[in-house]
């Protein structure tokens, strides 16, 4: 994933957020002239929800209309994606896209309810973060090697939470690589799983973002064992990556963006792209995403987003095939 970043950064640099890019034909109705819905496929409290609200708060004054976040969790974030795909392509329904609903979720289904390529027009990437592996303190493991040893000695005794399709895929990949057998407990998002993880009703969560779960480590209610990406999180620089711990290539860093229904007029796409780019580099937004979410910002052109998404879809499909994960 990160090998694409220089190319995407170049594409972003070539994008000019000038007045002409935001201008609309004199004959076109003024856009927007009513509130805009921002659909999010995860429940309140999730990292995607937190980022979407930061973006919505920045876009509202820029657009001169309220950008209202609507949470539509469930079905591995596919409910929000399907609702967006079926919405009118008029710019008044936009979606907070992620690696979950634009790459992993469709690859997990034999008959997905939407096509991540043909049903949407990308606006811009927003950036990427880091997932971490958290455990409850009752698990007798203070590092990854101890966790693997305990899991092998106690098959089917560890329960792990999944709150998105990436968690399902990543945990299956981890179990195949280590020979562990664990029991899945599904949730509608990572945030609803955290209270059960803290209470010990589930023992592990492999795909939890830094902002959601890390505060509970300092209080001793959770442990963090590894970063699930090819680089450490800037908010948890002391936590090693799985690759550093001998797990080989294991990159499931979450990424986020904004898309609209396919067929949305180009002037609206350009206007939204320009405003998002301004917001992401503003002093009100950039520090929040960095310090609260641990996100590396990456504003791109729509075309760069299309190229990035194609690579990601192929990558997640390959991970599913290579690990024998069956589509449902």
C-alpha positions as CSV (number, residue, x, y, z in Angstrom):
1,X,0.0,0.0,0.0
2,X,2.7,2.5,1.0
3,X,4.6,1.9,-2.2
4,X,1.7,3.8,-3.9
5,X,2.1,6.9,-1.7
6,X,4.7,8.7,-3.7
7,X,2.7,8.4,-6.9
8,X,-0.5,9.5,-5.1
9,X,1.3,12.4,-3.5
10,X,2.5,13.5,-6.9
11,X,-1.0,13.3,-8.2
12,X,-2.2,15.4,-5.3
13,X,0.4,18.0,-5.9
14,X,-0.7,18.3,-9.5
15,X,-4.2,18.9,-8.4
16,X,-5.0,22.6,-8.3
17,X,-7.7,23.6,-6.0
18,X,-8.2,26.9,-7.8
19,X,-11.3,28.9,-8.1
20,X,-11.8,27.7,-11.6
21,X,-11.9,24.1,-10.4
22,X,-14.7,25.0,-8.0
23,X,-16.6,27.1,-10.4
24,X,-19.9,25.9,-11.8
25,X,-21.4,26.9,-15.2
26,X,-23.6,30.0,-14.9
27,X,-26.6,28.0,-16.1
28,X,-26.1,25.3,-13.4
29,X,-28.1,25.4,-10.2
30,X,-26.1,26.6,-7.3
31,X,-24.5,23.6,-5.4
32,X,-25.2,22.9,-2.7
33,X,-28.5,24.6,-1.9
34,X,-29.5,22.2,0.9
35,X,-27.9,20.0,3.5
36,X,-25.5,17.2,2.3
37,X,-25.7,13.7,3.9
38,X,-22.4,11.9,4.7
39,X,-23.1,8.2,5.2
40,X,-20.8,6.2,7.4
41,X,-20.9,2.4,7.5
42,X,-19.8,2.2,11.2
43,X,-21.4,3.1,14.5
44,X,-20.6,6.2,16.6
45,X,-17.3,6.0,18.3
46,X,-15.5,4.1,15.6
47,X,-12.4,5.7,14.0
48,X,-14.3,6.1,10.7
49,X,-17.1,7.9,12.5
50,X,-14.6,10.2,14.3
51,X,-12.8,11.1,11.1
52,X,-16.0,11.7,9.2
53,X,-17.3,14.2,11.8
54,X,-14.0,16.1,11.7
55,X,-14.3,16.3,7.9
56,X,-18.1,17.2,8.0
57,X,-17.4,20.0,10.4
58,X,-14.8,21.4,8.1
59,X,-16.9,21.0,5.0
60,X,-20.1,22.6,6.3
61,X,-18.8,26.3,6.4
62,X,-16.9,25.8,3.2
63,X,-20.0,24.6,1.3
64,X,-22.3,27.0,3.0
65,X,-24.6,24.1,4.0
66,X,-24.7,21.6,6.8
67,X,-22.9,18.3,6.1
68,X,-24.9,15.8,8.3
69,X,-23.2,12.5,9.3
70,X,-25.6,9.5,9.2
71,X,-24.4,6.3,10.7
72,X,-25.5,3.1,8.9
73,X,-23.6,0.3,10.5
74,X,-24.0,-3.4,9.8
75,X,-23.2,-6.0,7.1
76,X,-19.5,-5.3,7.2
77,X,-20.2,-1.6,6.3
78,X,-22.1,-2.7,3.2
79,X,-25.4,-1.1,4.3
80,X,-24.0,2.4,3.9
81,X,-22.4,1.6,0.6
82,X,-25.5,0.0,-0.9
83,X,-27.6,3.0,0.3
84,X,-25.1,5.4,-1.3
85,X,-25.0,3.5,-4.6
86,X,-28.8,3.7,-4.8
87,X,-29.0,7.4,-4.0
88,X,-29.5,10.1,-6.6
89,X,-26.2,11.2,-8.2
90,X,-26.8,14.9,-7.3
91,X,-24.1,15.5,-4.7
92,X,-26.4,15.5,-1.7
93,X,-25.4,12.0,-0.7
94,X,-21.8,11.3,-0.2
95,X,-20.1,8.4,1.6
96,X,-17.2,8.1,3.9
97,X,-15.4,5.3,2.1
98,X,-12.9,2.9,3.6
99,X,-10.8,-0.1,2.9
100,X,-13.6,-2.1,4.5
101,X,-16.5,-1.2,2.2
102,X,-14.6,-0.4,-1.0
103,X,-12.2,-3.3,-1.1
104,X,-12.5,-6.0,1.7
105,X,-16.3,-6.3,2.1
106,X,-17.1,-6.9,-1.6
107,X,-14.3,-9.4,-1.9
108,X,-15.8,-11.4,1.0
109,X,-19.2,-11.8,-0.7
110,X,-20.2,-14.1,-3.6
111,X,-22.9,-11.7,-4.6
112,X,-22.1,-8.2,-3.2
113,X,-25.0,-5.8,-3.2
114,X,-22.9,-3.1,-4.9
115,X,-19.9,-2.8,-7.2
116,X,-17.2,-0.7,-5.6
117,X,-15.9,0.3,-9.0
118,X,-19.0,1.0,-11.2
119,X,-21.4,2.2,-8.5
120,X,-19.3,5.1,-7.2
121,X,-17.3,8.1,-8.3
122,X,-14.3,8.7,-6.1
123,X,-13.8,12.2,-4.8
124,X,-10.5,12.0,-2.8
125,X,-8.6,9.9,-0.4
126,X,-8.3,11.3,3.1
127,X,-5.5,9.3,4.5
128,X,-4.5,6.1,6.3
129,X,-4.0,4.9,9.9
130,X,-2.9,1.9,11.8
131,X,-4.6,-1.1,13.3
132,X,-3.2,-2.6,16.5
133,X,-3.6,-6.0,18.2
134,X,-5.1,-5.7,21.6
135,X,-5.7,-8.3,24.3
136,X,-7.4,-8.4,27.7
137,X,-5.0,-8.7,30.6
138,X,-6.4,-12.1,31.6
139,X,-4.7,-13.5,28.5
140,X,-1.3,-14.8,29.9
141,X,0.8,-13.1,27.2
142,X,2.7,-9.9,27.3
143,X,4.1,-10.2,23.8
144,X,3.2,-11.8,20.4
145,X,5.4,-14.9,21.0
146,X,3.7,-15.7,24.3
147,X,0.3,-15.2,22.7
148,X,1.0,-17.6,19.9
149,X,2.4,-20.2,22.4
150,X,-0.7,-19.9,24.6
151,X,-3.1,-20.1,21.7
152,X,-1.4,-23.2,20.4
153,X,-1.6,-24.9,23.8
154,X,-5.2,-23.9,24.2
155,X,-7.0,-24.3,20.8
156,X,-10.5,-22.8,20.6
157,X,-10.2,-21.2,24.0
158,X,-9.6,-17.7,22.9
159,X,-12.4,-15.5,21.6
160,X,-11.6,-12.7,19.2
161,X,-13.8,-9.7,18.2
162,X,-14.4,-8.6,14.6
163,X,-16.0,-5.3,13.8
164,X,-15.3,-5.0,10.1
165,X,-14.4,-7.2,7.1
166,X,-10.7,-6.4,7.5
167,X,-10.8,-7.9,10.9
168,X,-12.3,-11.1,9.5
169,X,-9.7,-11.4,6.8
170,X,-6.7,-10.3,9.0
171,X,-7.5,-12.8,11.8
172,X,-8.0,-15.6,9.3
173,X,-4.6,-14.7,7.8
174,X,-3.0,-14.6,11.3
175,X,-4.5,-18.0,12.3
176,X,-3.2,-19.6,9.2
177,X,0.3,-18.2,9.6
178,X,0.5,-19.3,13.3
179,X,-1.7,-22.4,13.3
180,X,-4.0,-21.0,16.0
181,X,-7.6,-21.9,16.4
182,X,-9.8,-19.2,17.9
183,X,-13.5,-18.4,18.1
184,X,-15.0,-15.4,16.3
185,X,-17.4,-13.0,18.0
186,X,-18.8,-10.5,15.4
187,X,-19.8,-6.9,16.1
188,X,-21.2,-4.1,14.0
189,X,-18.0,-2.1,14.4
190,X,-14.7,-2.0,16.4
191,X,-16.1,0.5,18.9
192,X,-19.0,-1.7,20.2
193,X,-16.4,-4.5,20.8
194,X,-14.2,-2.5,23.1
195,X,-16.4,-2.6,26.2
196,X,-16.6,-6.4,25.9
197,X,-12.8,-6.6,25.4
198,X,-12.3,-4.4,28.5
199,X,-14.7,-6.6,30.5
200,X,-12.9,-9.8,29.3
201,X,-16.0,-11.2,27.5
202,X,-13.7,-11.4,24.4
203,X,-10.0,-11.8,24.8
204,X,-8.6,-10.3,21.6
205,X,-9.3,-7.7,19.0
206,X,-6.9,-7.8,16.0
207,X,-8.2,-4.8,14.1
208,X,-8.8,-1.9,16.5
209,X,-7.6,1.6,15.6
210,X,-5.2,3.5,17.8
211,X,-7.7,6.3,18.8
212,X,-10.4,3.9,19.9
213,X,-8.5,1.4,22.1
214,X,-5.1,2.8,22.9
215,X,-6.3,5.0,25.8
216,X,-7.3,1.9,27.7
217,X,-3.7,0.5,27.6
218,X,-2.3,3.2,29.9
219,X,-5.0,2.4,32.5
220,X,-4.0,-1.3,32.4
221,X,-7.4,-2.4,31.1
222,X,-5.9,-3.6,27.8
223,X,-2.6,-4.7,26.4
224,X,-1.3,-3.9,23.0
225,X,1.0,-6.4,21.3
226,X,1.6,-5.4,17.7
227,X,0.9,-3.0,14.9
228,X,-1.0,-4.6,11.9
229,X,0.9,-2.7,9.2
230,X,4.3,-2.4,7.7
231,X,5.1,0.7,9.8
232,X,4.6,1.7,13.4
233,X,1.9,4.0,14.5
234,X,3.0,7.6,15.3
235,X,0.7,7.4,18.4
236,X,2.3,4.1,19.5
237,X,5.9,4.3,18.4
238,X,7.0,1.6,20.9
239,X,4.6,-1.0,19.5
240,X,6.4,-3.2,17.0
241,X,4.9,-4.3,13.7
242,X,4.0,-7.9,12.9
243,X,6.8,-7.9,10.3
244,X,9.3,-6.9,12.9
245,X,8.1,-9.8,15.1
246,X,8.7,-12.3,12.3
247,X,5.3,-12.5,10.7
248,X,6.5,-11.5,7.2
249,X,4.4,-9.2,5.0
250,X,1.3,-8.2,6.9
251,X,-0.1,-4.9,5.9
252,X,-3.7,-4.2,6.7
253,X,-3.5,-0.4,7.4
254,X,-6.9,1.2,7.1
255,X,-7.5,3.9,4.6
256,X,-10.3,6.4,4.2
257,X,-11.8,8.5,1.5
258,X,-15.0,10.1,0.1
259,X,-17.1,8.9,-2.8
260,X,-20.4,9.8,-4.4
261,X,-22.8,7.8,-6.5
262,X,-21.8,7.0,-10.0
263,X,-23.0,9.6,-12.5
264,X,-22.6,12.6,-10.2
265,X,-21.8,15.6,-12.4
266,X,-18.1,16.5,-12.8
267,X,-18.5,20.1,-11.5
268,X,-19.8,18.7,-8.2
269,X,-17.0,16.2,-8.0
270,X,-14.4,18.9,-8.6
271,X,-16.0,21.2,-6.0
272,X,-16.1,18.5,-3.4
273,X,-12.5,17.5,-4.2
274,X,-11.2,21.1,-3.9
275,X,-13.0,21.7,-0.6
276,X,-11.8,18.4,0.9
277,X,-8.2,19.2,-0.1
278,X,-8.5,22.6,1.6
279,X,-10.0,21.1,4.7
280,X,-7.3,18.3,5.0
281,X,-4.5,20.9,5.0
282,X,-6.2,23.4,7.2
283,X,-4.8,24.1,10.7
284,X,-8.1,23.0,12.2
285,X,-8.3,19.6,10.6
286,X,-4.8,18.3,10.0
287,X,-3.6,18.4,13.7
288,X,-6.8,16.6,14.8
289,X,-6.4,13.8,12.4
290,X,-2.8,13.4,13.3
291,X,-3.0,13.6,17.1
292,X,-6.5,12.1,17.7
293,X,-6.6,9.4,15.0
294,X,-2.9,8.9,14.2
295,X,-3.7,9.4,10.5
296,X,-1.3,10.3,7.8
297,X,-3.2,12.7,5.5
298,X,-3.3,12.0,1.8
299,X,-5.5,14.3,-0.3
300,X,-5.7,13.1,-3.9
301,X,-7.3,13.8,-7.3
302,X,-10.3,11.6,-8.2
303,X,-8.2,9.9,-10.8
304,X,-5.5,9.0,-8.3
305,X,-8.1,7.5,-6.0
306,X,-9.4,5.3,-8.9
307,X,-6.0,3.9,-9.5
308,X,-5.4,3.4,-5.8
309,X,-8.7,1.6,-5.3
310,X,-8.0,-0.8,-8.2
311,X,-4.8,-1.9,-6.6
312,X,-6.4,-2.3,-3.2
313,X,-9.3,-4.4,-4.6
314,X,-6.9,-6.8,-6.2
315,X,-4.7,-6.9,-3.1
316,X,-7.6,-7.9,-0.8
317,X,-8.9,-10.4,-3.3
318,X,-5.5,-12.0,-3.4
319,X,-5.2,-12.1,0.4
320,X,-8.6,-13.9,0.6
321,X,-7.6,-16.4,-2.1
322,X,-4.1,-17.1,-0.6
323,X,-5.6,-17.7,2.9
324,X,-8.4,-20.0,1.8
325,X,-11.1,-17.6,3.0
326,X,-14.5,-18.5,1.5
327,X,-16.7,-15.8,0.2
328,X,-20.2,-15.9,1.7
